[in-house]
Amino acid sequence: MIDGRPQFEQKRVDILLGVDLVQLAAKHQITDAMVVAGDSDFLPAIEVAKQEGVVVHLYHGAKPHNELYHCCDERHRIDAAFVDAIRRTK
């Protein structure tokens, strides 16, 4: 606690999500995966999922990691127009 307020930390979240992706792909429980990322942390899990036939859709900001960008099957940039389009569908 800091100043009487709880402090929250994210620990190993990327690896836990990567493990989930690999398990679901290996058990053929998914056909597509949507990954929101910009760095290369998910590359090993994405590569395994693709080997299992999963189509990987990357949702990213302005400058995603080059290898991540090229590894994924489909790419969608999250920008103001993307967010506005989501808002209009509600």
MOKAFEN-V510332 format. One record per helix or strand. SS is the DSSP state (a for helix, b for strand). FROM is the first residue (numbers start at 1). LEN is the number of residues. If there is no record, write none. Layout:
ss->[SS | SS]
from->[FROM | FROM]
len->[LEN | LEN]
//
This chain:
ss->[b | b | a | b | a | b | a | b | a]
from->[2 | 5 | 13 | 32 | 43 | 55 | 66 | 74 | 80]
len->[1 | 1 | 14 | 5 | 9 | 6 | 6 | 4 | 9]
//
